[in-house]
Structure formats: structure tokens, C-alpha cells
Amino acid sequence: MILGLVSVCTPLGDSCLRRGMARIPPISLTHPASLITAVFTPWIVLGIALLIGYFASYLTALSWADLTFVMPAAGLGNVILALLSRFWLHEAISLERWAGIVLVTIGVGFVAQGPSLTERPTAEAPVPAEVQQPLLEEQAQ
Amino acid sequence: MTIPFSASQPGFWAATAMIAAIVLTSTAGEVLTAAAMKSIGDLDEIRARSGLMGAIRAVLTSPLFFTGIVFLALAFFSLLLALNHMALSLVAPASASLTLVTNAIAAKLFLKENVDRRRWASAVLVCVGVYFLAH
């Protein structure tokens, strides 16, 4: 369910961003401030709102699954975007894109069959020591 | 596309540098936020215990999470910059698919995740697939 939300918000948010950025004149590295003003274009704001929704669900997924499990699953978003444009906007999908859809689907099926979390030696402590260590050091200071 | 081929097209090295910047910063951000979420614990359990605000507070008070967010923000701005200079059909597939593979490597190195043959296979499959789709 959460992974589904991740897959839906990403393509929608991204396409809003692309629409927004295409309308802005080229930005140069010598004027970094123009990158900041770009953030306040309506399409960019909508895109960012959708991406925040994506990020919240993505973080929830990461709290109980491995990064290498969530990342491929989030790739499913590209498939959803392609299928949406095919059946909703009636765009033609090239052979190359169908190949992409098949590959991503097989890849996600592959990873979904395995365990979602790396087994740790201590089953009752879900927090792995090597991850907790930097936090503890920071608290000790 | 209304953007013409002009002198503003970046050269090979500039294009490589822009994409490398996206890939590196987003990989660092992903790994740091993943480590933060693992150290916080299952968000569903935290929400059951102390409510939605408790879960949000648990995430926002994690220093690891903030370091990750800084890198993700850098990745976001380098993506905006690259999109502004280069064709979408180059930036999107290159950064999206490369990030998948660098993330798998970084997750194995730094998060000590068990990246077995099945996960490598799916990372590569999704990487190639995303490249085709975004092209």
C-alpha cells in the first residue's frame, strides 16, 4: 500500500517539475539566486507538494524495509507513468518503452519475492548496532 | 521542445559533472536517510504508540535524517540545474538508473545490507528498464 503511494506520487510530482523548469530561462551557476526563485513557480510548488507526499510514504517504507528493497520497488512508478499515458492520454508506447516496462516489472517481482529486511543476529532488537553507533556517539558529546 | 540547440548546450565534461553531482549527492542522501529510518525503528509501531505527531517528531529530531535531507536537497538543486541546461531525455534516464546501482553498492558498503544475487539482479533489471522508460 505504502509502496503503491510511493509509485504514484513520484511520476506525478516529477512531471509537474519538468513542466515548470521548461518554462524558465536557462540558469547559470554564476547566479545561484535564480535557482531559489525557480522554486516559487506554481508547477514547481505543485510538484514539490506531491514529492513531499512521496517522501513521507518512502520514509515509512524505509523504516521497515531495506534500501535495496525499496529502491527497485519505487522504480515501479515509471511503469505506472508509462501505462497512465498509454491508457489515459492514449499516447503510443514504443517497443523500447515496452521493453523497459517488462524489465522493471520483472526486477520488482524478483526483489519482492525475497525478504524485505536483512536478517540481523539479534531478532528482538530491530535497531542494528552499526547504524545506532553514530547516533549514540553524537548523544554522548 | 522549444529549446534550440545553441551555445548554451554544455560540453561532455560539464554534462558528466552535472549528472555525477546528482548521482553522488542523491546516493549519499538516500543512504543517510535509510540509516536514520533504521535507527528510529518501525514508524507504524511508533505511530501506534505515540500518535502521528510522535512519529513525525521522531523523524525530525534525528540528526542522521537531517544530514541526509541536506544531501537530498543538494541532489534536488543539481537536478533542477541539469534539467535547465540539458535535454530531459538525457538527464532523467541517466541519473535515475545510475542512482539505483550506486545505491545498491552504497547500501552494501555502508548499511551492511544483505545484497544477494536476487537484489543485484533486480537492481540491474530495474536500472536498464528505467533507462528505457525514461528515454
Interface residues (C-beta under 8 A of the other chain):
Chain A: D14 L17 R18 M21 A22 I24 P26 I27 L29 L35 A38 L59 T60 L62 S63 W64 D66 L67 T68 F69 V70 M71 P72 G75 N78 V79 L81 A82 E96 R97 A99 G100 I101 V102 L103 V104 T105 I106 G107 V108 F110 V111 Q113 G114 T118 E119 P126 V127 P128 E130 V131 Q132 P134 L135 E138
Chain B: M1 T2 I3 S8 E30 V31 T33 A34 A35 M37 K38 S39 I40 G41 D42 L43 D44 V59 S62 P63 L64 F77 L80 L81 L83 N84 H85 L88 A92 A96 L100 N103 A104 A107 K108 L111 K112 E113 N114 V115 D116 R118 R119 A121 S122 A123 V124 L125 V126 V128 G129 V130 Y131 F132 L133 A134 H135
